[in-house]
Amino acid sequence: MGQINDIKLDLIKLVTKISDIDHLWSIYQTAVSMQEKSPESNETEDPFLKGQVQVRMGVTKDQVFEEQGNKSINFQELQEIVADSEPWEVSLEEMLDQLD
């Protein structure tokens, strides 16, 4: 795996030294053409692009929660969770003072 990364870095170094726009354009077109023909290009999808969704208008918070499997909790449920947890070693005031 290290070898492929070394080749990529070497290519980047070579390309950044080129100052002729026609030469760069030719390299770019060749790389794009090779990428389109590569079977890997169809299989691998950018994880960032996978996470993109269309913006929807008129959707309520409850609809989003239902779709995502989330549910809101009320203050009483929150107090029960906090009551069951271990006490803090320092007070909130001490923590806030440390931020200054």
N, CA, C and O atoms as a GROMACS GRO file, in nm:
protein
  400
    1MET      N    1   0.083  -0.120   0.000
    1MET     CA    2   0.000   0.000   0.000
    1MET      C    3   0.086   0.126   0.000
    1MET      O    4   0.050   0.228  -0.058
    2GLY      N    5   0.202   0.116   0.066
    2GLY     CA    6   0.291   0.230   0.070
    2GLY      C    7   0.340   0.270  -0.067
    2GLY      O    8   0.362   0.388  -0.094
    3GLN      N    9   0.356   0.172  -0.156
    3GLN     CA   10   0.406   0.200  -0.289
    3GLN      C   11   0.310   0.288  -0.367
    3GLN      O   12   0.353   0.380  -0.437
    4ILE      N   13   0.181   0.262  -0.357
    4ILE     CA   14   0.084   0.342  -0.432
    4ILE      C   15   0.082   0.486  -0.381
    4ILE      O   16   0.070   0.580  -0.460
    5ASN      N   17   0.095   0.504  -0.251
    5ASN     CA   18   0.099   0.640  -0.197
    5ASN      C   19   0.226   0.712  -0.239
    5ASN      O   20   0.223   0.833  -0.263
    6ASP      N   21   0.338   0.638  -0.247
    6ASP     CA   22   0.462   0.699  -0.294
    6ASP      C   23   0.449   0.746  -0.439
    6ASP      O   24   0.496   0.854  -0.474
    7ILE      N   25   0.385   0.665  -0.521
    7ILE     CA   26   0.364   0.702  -0.662
    7ILE      C   27   0.274   0.825  -0.671
    7ILE      O   28   0.300   0.916  -0.750
    8LYS      N   29   0.170   0.828  -0.590
    8LYS     CA   30   0.081   0.944  -0.592
    8LYS      C   31   0.156   1.072  -0.553
    8LYS      O   32   0.141   1.176  -0.618
    9LEU      N   33   0.236   1.063  -0.449
    9LEU     CA   34   0.313   1.180  -0.405
    9LEU      C   35   0.413   1.224  -0.512
    9LEU      O   36   0.430   1.343  -0.536
   10ASP      N   37   0.477   1.127  -0.576
   10ASP     CA   38   0.570   1.161  -0.684
   10ASP      C   39   0.498   1.230  -0.800
   10ASP      O   40   0.548   1.327  -0.856
   11LEU      N   41   0.381   1.180  -0.835
   11LEU     CA   42   0.302   1.243  -0.941
   11LEU      C   43   0.265   1.387  -0.905
   11LEU      O   44   0.273   1.477  -0.988
   12ILE      N   45   0.224   1.406  -0.781
   12ILE     CA   46   0.188   1.541  -0.737
   12ILE      C   47   0.308   1.634  -0.749
   12ILE      O   48   0.296   1.747  -0.796
   13LYS      N   49   0.425   1.587  -0.705
   13LYS     CA   50   0.546   1.668  -0.713
   13LYS      C   51   0.579   1.704  -0.859
   13LYS      O   52   0.613   1.817  -0.890
   14LEU      N   53   0.567   1.604  -0.948
   14LEU     CA   54   0.597   1.628  -1.089
   14LEU      C   55   0.499   1.728  -1.150
   14LEU      O   56   0.539   1.820  -1.221
   15VAL      N   57   0.372   1.711  -1.122
   15VAL     CA   58   0.269   1.797  -1.182
   15VAL      C   59   0.283   1.940  -1.132
   15VAL      O   60   0.263   2.034  -1.209
   16THR      N   61   0.317   1.958  -1.005
   16THR     CA   62   0.328   2.095  -0.953
   16THR      C   63   0.448   2.170  -1.012
   16THR      O   64   0.453   2.293  -1.006
   17LYS      N   65   0.542   2.098  -1.069
   17LYS     CA   66   0.659   2.164  -1.131
   17LYS      C   67   0.631   2.208  -1.274
   17LYS      O   68   0.707   2.287  -1.331
   18ILE      N   69   0.524   2.157  -1.334
   18ILE     CA   70   0.492   2.189  -1.474
   18ILE      C   71   0.429   2.327  -1.482
   18ILE      O   72   0.336   2.358  -1.407
   19SER      N   73   0.481   2.411  -1.573
   19SER     CA   74   0.428   2.546  -1.588
   19SER      C   75   0.359   2.569  -1.723
   19SER      O   76   0.302   2.676  -1.746
   20ASP      N   77   0.364   2.471  -1.812
   20ASP     CA   78   0.301   2.483  -1.943
   20ASP      C   79   0.155   2.436  -1.932
   20ASP      O   80   0.128   2.320  -1.902
   21ILE      N   81   0.063   2.529  -1.958
   21ILE     CA   82  -0.080   2.498  -1.941
   21ILE      C   83  -0.127   2.390  -2.038
   21ILE      O   84  -0.212   2.309  -2.002
   22ASP      N   85  -0.074   2.388  -2.159
   22ASP     CA   86  -0.114   2.286  -2.255
   22ASP      C   87  -0.070   2.147  -2.209
   22ASP      O   88  -0.144   2.049  -2.224
   23HIS      N   89   0.048   2.138  -2.153
   23HIS     CA   90   0.099   2.013  -2.102
   23HIS      C   91   0.012   1.966  -1.984
   23HIS      O   92  -0.025   1.849  -1.975
   24LEU      N   93  -0.020   2.060  -1.892
   24LEU     CA   94  -0.104   2.026  -1.778
   24LEU      C   95  -0.243   1.981  -1.823
   24LEU      O   96  -0.299   1.885  -1.769
   25TRP      N   97  -0.298   2.051  -1.921
   25TRP     CA   98  -0.431   2.016  -1.972
   25TRP      C   99  -0.431   1.874  -2.031
   25TRP      O  100  -0.525   1.798  -2.011
   26SER      N  101  -0.326   1.842  -2.102
   26SER     CA  102  -0.313   1.709  -2.161
   26SER      C  103  -0.307   1.602  -2.052
   26SER      O  104  -0.372   1.498  -2.063
   27ILE      N  105  -0.228   1.627  -1.948
   27ILE     CA  106  -0.218   1.532  -1.835
   27ILE      C  107  -0.354   1.518  -1.767
   27ILE      O  108  -0.396   1.407  -1.734
   28TYR      N  109  -0.421   1.629  -1.746
   28TYR     CA  110  -0.553   1.628  -1.682
   28TYR      C  111  -0.653   1.544  -1.763
   28TYR      O  112  -0.722   1.459  -1.708
   29GLN      N  113  -0.659   1.569  -1.893
   29GLN     CA  114  -0.753   1.495  -1.977
   29GLN      C  115  -0.722   1.345  -1.978
   29GLN      O  116  -0.813   1.263  -1.976
   30THR      N  117  -0.594   1.311  -1.981
   30THR     CA  118  -0.554   1.170  -1.977
   30THR      C  119  -0.595   1.107  -1.845
   30THR      O  120  -0.648   0.995  -1.843
   31ALA      N  121  -0.572   1.177  -1.736
   31ALA     CA  122  -0.608   1.123  -1.604
   31ALA      C  123  -0.758   1.104  -1.591
   31ALA      O  124  -0.804   1.002  -1.539
   32VAL      N  125  -0.836   1.201  -1.638
   32VAL     CA  126  -0.982   1.190  -1.632
   32VAL      C  127  -1.030   1.073  -1.716
   32VAL      O  128  -1.116   0.997  -1.674
   33SER      N  129  -0.974   1.059  -1.837
   33SER     CA  130  -1.012   0.949  -1.926
   33SER      C  131  -0.979   0.815  -1.863
   33SER      O  132  -1.059   0.721  -1.871
   34MET      N  133  -0.862   0.804  -1.801
   34MET     CA  134  -0.823   0.678  -1.736
   34MET      C  135  -0.914   0.648  -1.616
   34MET      O  136  -0.949   0.533  -1.592
   35GLN      N  137  -0.950   0.750  -1.543
   35GLN     CA  138  -1.037   0.732  -1.426
   35GLN      C  139  -1.175   0.684  -1.468
   35GLN      O  140  -1.234   0.598  -1.402
   36GLU      N  141  -1.227   0.738  -1.578
   36GLU     CA  142  -1.360   0.698  -1.626
   36GLU      C  143  -1.360   0.553  -1.674
   36GLU      O  144  -1.461   0.484  -1.660
   37LYS      N  145  -1.249   0.507  -1.730
   37LYS     CA  146  -1.239   0.370  -1.781
   37LYS      C  147  -1.211   0.269  -1.671
   37LYS      O  148  -1.233   0.149  -1.690
   38SER      N  149  -1.162   0.317  -1.557
   38SER     CA  150  -1.124   0.228  -1.448
   38SER      C  151  -1.247   0.165  -1.383
   38SER      O  152  -1.342   0.236  -1.351
   39PRO      N  153  -1.246   0.033  -1.363
   39PRO     CA  154  -1.360  -0.031  -1.296
   39PRO      C  155  -1.373   0.015  -1.151
   39PRO      O  156  -1.482   0.011  -1.094
   40GLU      N  157  -1.262   0.057  -1.090
   40GLU     CA  158  -1.265   0.105  -0.953
   40GLU      C  159  -1.342   0.236  -0.940
   40GLU      O  160  -1.401   0.264  -0.836
   41SER      N  161  -1.344   0.317  -1.046
   41SER     CA  162  -1.409   0.447  -1.038
   41SER      C  163  -1.560   0.432  -1.019
   41SER      O  164  -1.623   0.519  -0.960
   42ASN      N  165  -1.617   0.323  -1.068
   42ASN     CA  166  -1.760   0.302  -1.053
   42ASN      C  167  -1.793   0.240  -0.918
   42ASN      O  168  -1.904   0.258  -0.868
   43GLU      N  169  -1.698   0.168  -0.859
   43GLU     CA  170  -1.724   0.098  -0.733
   43GLU      C  171  -1.707   0.188  -0.612
   43GLU      O  172  -1.783   0.179  -0.516
   44THR      N  173  -1.608   0.275  -0.617
   44THR     CA  174  -1.580   0.358  -0.500
   44THR      C  175  -1.653   0.490  -0.511
   44THR      O  176  -1.645   0.561  -0.611
   45GLU      N  177  -1.725   0.520  -0.406
   45GLU     CA  178  -1.797   0.646  -0.400
   45GLU      C  179  -1.742   0.727  -0.285
   45GLU      O  180  -1.717   0.673  -0.177
   46ASP      N  181  -1.724   0.854  -0.307
   46ASP     CA  182  -1.672   0.943  -0.204
   46ASP      C  183  -1.767   0.941  -0.084
   46ASP      O  184  -1.886   0.969  -0.100
   47PRO      N  185  -1.717   0.908   0.036
   47PRO     CA  186  -1.804   0.902   0.153
   47PRO      C  187  -1.872   1.035   0.182
   47PRO      O  188  -1.984   1.038   0.233
   48PHE      N  189  -1.804   1.144   0.150
   48PHE     CA  190  -1.865   1.276   0.171
   48PHE      C  191  -1.988   1.291   0.083
   48PHE      O  192  -2.092   1.340   0.128
   49LEU      N  193  -1.976   1.249  -0.042
   49LEU     CA  194  -2.089   1.261  -0.134
   49LEU      C  195  -2.204   1.168  -0.095
   49LEU      O  196  -2.320   1.199  -0.117
   50LYS      N  197  -2.169   1.052  -0.035
   50LYS     CA  198  -2.273   0.960   0.009
   50LYS      C  199  -2.361   1.022   0.117
   50LYS      O  200  -2.480   0.990   0.128
   51GLY      N  201  -2.303   1.112   0.195
   51GLY     CA  202  -2.377   1.174   0.305
   51GLY      C  203  -2.463   1.292   0.263
   51GLY      O  204  -2.540   1.344   0.344
   52GLN      N  205  -2.451   1.334   0.140
   52GLN     CA  206  -2.530   1.448   0.095
   52GLN      C  207  -2.675   1.408   0.073
   52GLN      O  208  -2.704   1.300   0.021
   53VAL      N  209  -2.764   1.495   0.113
   53VAL     CA  210  -2.907   1.473   0.092
   53VAL      C  211  -2.969   1.600   0.036
   53VAL      O  212  -2.914   1.710   0.051
   54GLN      N  213  -3.081   1.584  -0.028
   54GLN     CA  214  -3.153   1.700  -0.080
   54GLN      C  215  -3.220   1.773   0.036
   54GLN      O  216  -3.273   1.710   0.127
   55VAL      N  217  -3.219   1.904   0.031
   55VAL     CA  218  -3.286   1.983   0.133
   55VAL      C  219  -3.436   1.975   0.109
   55VAL      O  220  -3.485   1.998  -0.002
   56ARG      N  221  -3.507   1.940   0.216
   56ARG     CA  222  -3.653   1.931   0.205
   56ARG      C  223  -3.716   2.045   0.283
   56ARG      O  224  -3.668   2.082   0.390
   57MET      N  225  -3.820   2.098   0.229
   57MET     CA  226  -3.891   2.208   0.294
   57MET      C  227  -4.020   2.154   0.356
   57MET      O  228  -4.078   2.057   0.306
   58GLY      N  229  -4.062   2.215   0.464
   58GLY     CA  230  -4.190   2.180   0.525
   58GLY      C  231  -4.186   2.050   0.605
   58GLY      O  232  -4.290   1.989   0.627
   59VAL      N  233  -4.067   2.008   0.648
   59VAL     CA  234  -4.054   1.886   0.726
   59VAL      C  235  -4.052   1.924   0.873
   59VAL      O  236  -3.983   2.018   0.913
   60THR      N  237  -4.128   1.852   0.953
   60THR     CA  238  -4.132   1.883   1.096
   60THR      C  239  -4.022   1.809   1.170
   60THR      O  240  -3.965   1.712   1.120
   61LYS      N  241  -3.992   1.856   1.288
   61LYS     CA  242  -3.892   1.792   1.375
   61LYS      C  243  -3.934   1.649   1.404
   61LYS      O  244  -3.850   1.559   1.404
   62ASP      N  245  -4.061   1.627   1.429
   62ASP     CA  246  -4.110   1.493   1.460
   62ASP      C  247  -4.090   1.397   1.343
   62ASP      O  248  -4.057   1.280   1.363
   63GLN      N  249  -4.110   1.446   1.220
   63GLN     CA  250  -4.089   1.362   1.102
   63GLN      C  251  -3.942   1.321   1.090
   63GLN      O  252  -3.912   1.206   1.060
   64VAL      N  253  -3.853   1.416   1.114
   64VAL     CA  254  -3.710   1.387   1.106
   64VAL      C  255  -3.671   1.287   1.214
   64VAL      O  256  -3.598   1.192   1.187
   65PHE      N  257  -3.719   1.308   1.337
   65PHE     CA  258  -3.689   1.216   1.446
   65PHE      C  259  -3.738   1.076   1.412
   65PHE      O  260  -3.668   0.978   1.437
   66GLU      N  261  -3.858   1.066   1.357
   66GLU     CA  262  -3.913   0.935   1.323
   66GLU      C  263  -3.829   0.866   1.215
   66GLU      O  264  -3.801   0.746   1.226
   67GLU      N  265  -3.789   0.941   1.112
   67GLU     CA  266  -3.709   0.885   1.004
   67GLU      C  267  -3.573   0.838   1.054
   67GLU      O  268  -3.520   0.737   1.007
   68GLN      N  269  -3.516   0.910   1.149
   68GLN     CA  270  -3.382   0.877   1.198
   68GLN      C  271  -3.385   0.783   1.318
   68GLN      O  272  -3.280   0.741   1.367
   69GLY      N  273  -3.503   0.750   1.366
   69GLY     CA  274  -3.514   0.660   1.479
   69GLY      C  275  -3.480   0.725   1.612
   69GLY      O  276  -3.449   0.656   1.709
   70ASN      N  277  -3.484   0.856   1.617
   70ASN     CA  278  -3.456   0.927   1.742
   70ASN      C  279  -3.586   0.959   1.815
   70ASN      O  280  -3.693   0.966   1.755
   71LYS      N  281  -3.574   0.980   1.944
   71LYS     CA  282  -3.690   1.028   2.017
   71LYS      C  283  -3.641   1.130   2.118
   71LYS      O  284  -3.535   1.115   2.177
   72SER      N  285  -3.719   1.231   2.136
   72SER     CA  286  -3.680   1.333   2.232
   72SER      C  287  -3.716   1.285   2.373
   72SER      O  288  -3.800   1.198   2.391
   73ILE      N  289  -3.650   1.344   2.471
   73ILE     CA  290  -3.682   1.310   2.609
   73ILE      C  291  -3.727   1.437   2.679
   73ILE      O  292  -3.691   1.548   2.640
   74ASN      N  293  -3.805   1.418   2.784
   74ASN     CA  294  -3.850   1.535   2.859
   74ASN      C  295  -3.756   1.561   2.976
   74ASN      O  296  -3.663   1.484   3.000
   75PHE      N  297  -3.780   1.668   3.048
   75PHE     CA  298  -3.692   1.708   3.157
   75PHE      C  299  -3.688   1.603   3.267
   75PHE      O  300  -3.583   1.579   3.326
   76GLN      N  301  -3.801   1.542   3.296
   76GLN     CA  302  -3.806   1.440   3.401
   76GLN      C  303  -3.717   1.320   3.365
   76GLN      O  304  -3.646   1.268   3.451
   77GLU      N  305  -3.722   1.277   3.238
   77GLU     CA  306  -3.636   1.166   3.194
   77GLU      C  307  -3.488   1.204   3.205
   77GLU      O  308  -3.405   1.122   3.242
   78LEU      N  309  -3.457   1.328   3.172
   78LEU     CA  310  -3.319   1.376   3.182
   78LEU      C  311  -3.274   1.375   3.327
   78LEU      O  312  -3.162   1.333   3.357
   79GLN      N  313  -3.359   1.421   3.417
   79GLN     CA  314  -3.324   1.421   3.560
   79GLN      C  315  -3.297   1.279   3.609
   79GLN      O  316  -3.206   1.258   3.690
   80GLU      N  317  -3.375   1.182   3.563
   80GLU     CA  318  -3.355   1.043   3.604
   80GLU      C  319  -3.219   0.991   3.555
   80GLU      O  320  -3.150   0.919   3.626
   81ILE      N  321  -3.184   1.027   3.434
   81ILE     CA  322  -3.054   0.984   3.380
   81ILE      C  323  -2.941   1.046   3.461
   81ILE      O  324  -2.844   0.977   3.496
   82VAL      N  325  -2.952   1.174   3.490
   82VAL     CA  326  -2.848   1.244   3.565
   82VAL      C  327  -2.840   1.191   3.708
   82VAL      O  328  -2.731   1.180   3.764
   83ALA      N  329  -2.954   1.160   3.766
   83ALA     CA  330  -2.955   1.110   3.904
   83ALA      C  331  -2.884   0.975   3.915
   83ALA      O  332  -2.824   0.945   4.018
   84ASP      N  333  -2.891   0.894   3.811
   84ASP     CA  334  -2.827   0.763   3.812
   84ASP      C  335  -2.677   0.770   3.786
   84ASP      O  336  -2.606   0.672   3.810
   85SER      N  337  -2.628   0.884   3.738
   85SER     CA  338  -2.485   0.893   3.702
   85SER      C  339  -2.401   0.924   3.824
   85SER      O  340  -2.451   0.965   3.929
   86GLU      N  341  -2.272   0.904   3.808
   86GLU     CA  342  -2.177   0.932   3.916
   86GLU      C  343  -2.169   1.083   3.938
   86GLU      O  344  -2.183   1.160   3.843
   87PRO      N  345  -2.148   1.126   4.060
   87PRO     CA  346  -2.136   1.270   4.085
   87PRO      C  347  -2.006   1.324   4.025
   87PRO      O  348  -1.908   1.252   4.010
   88TRP      N  349  -2.009   1.450   3.991
   88TRP     CA  350  -1.891   1.514   3.935
   88TRP      C  351  -1.786   1.530   4.042
   88TRP      O  352  -1.818   1.547   4.160
   89GLU      N  353  -1.659   1.523   4.001
   89GLU     CA  354  -1.549   1.540   4.096
   89GLU      C  355  -1.532   1.686   4.136
   89GLU      O  356  -1.485   1.715   4.246
   90VAL      N  357  -1.569   1.776   4.046
   90VAL     CA  358  -1.560   1.920   4.076
   90VAL      C  359  -1.694   1.983   4.043
   90VAL      O  360  -1.774   1.928   3.968
   91SER      N  361  -1.716   2.099   4.100
   91SER     CA  362  -1.844   2.167   4.075
   91SER      C  363  -1.843   2.234   3.939
   91SER      O  364  -1.738   2.256   3.879
   92LEU      N  365  -1.961   2.267   3.893
   92LEU     CA  366  -1.974   2.336   3.764
   92LEU      C  367  -1.902   2.470   3.768
   92LEU      O  368  -1.838   2.508   3.671
   93GLU      N  369  -1.912   2.539   3.878
   93GLU     CA  370  -1.845   2.670   3.892
   93GLU      C  371  -1.694   2.654   3.876
   93GLU      O  372  -1.629   2.737   3.811
   94GLU      N  373  -1.636   2.548   3.937
   94GLU     CA  374  -1.493   2.525   3.925
   94GLU      C  375  -1.452   2.496   3.781
   94GLU      O  376  -1.348   2.542   3.735
   95MET      N  377  -1.535   2.421   3.711
   95MET     CA  378  -1.506   2.392   3.570
   95MET      C  379  -1.512   2.520   3.487
   95MET      O  380  -1.427   2.542   3.400
   96LEU      N  381  -1.612   2.602   3.513
   96LEU     CA  382  -1.624   2.727   3.437
   96LEU      C  383  -1.509   2.822   3.468
   96LEU      O  384  -1.462   2.892   3.379
   97ASP      N  385  -1.463   2.823   3.594
   97ASP     CA  386  -1.349   2.907   3.628
   97ASP      C  387  -1.223   2.865   3.554
   97ASP      O  388  -1.139   2.949   3.521
   98GLN      N  389  -1.209   2.734   3.528
   98GLN     CA  390  -1.092   2.685   3.457
   98GLN      C  391  -1.090   2.729   3.312
   98GLN      O  392  -0.985   2.731   3.248
   99LEU      N  393  -1.207   2.764   3.257
   99LEU     CA  394  -1.213   2.811   3.118
   99LEU      C  395  -1.157   2.950   3.102
   99LEU      O  396  -1.113   2.987   2.992
  100ASP      N  397  -1.157   3.029   3.208
  100ASP     CA  398  -1.106   3.168   3.199
  100ASP      C  399  -0.961   3.174   3.190
  100ASP      O  400  -0.904   3.284   3.182
   0.00000   0.00000   0.00000
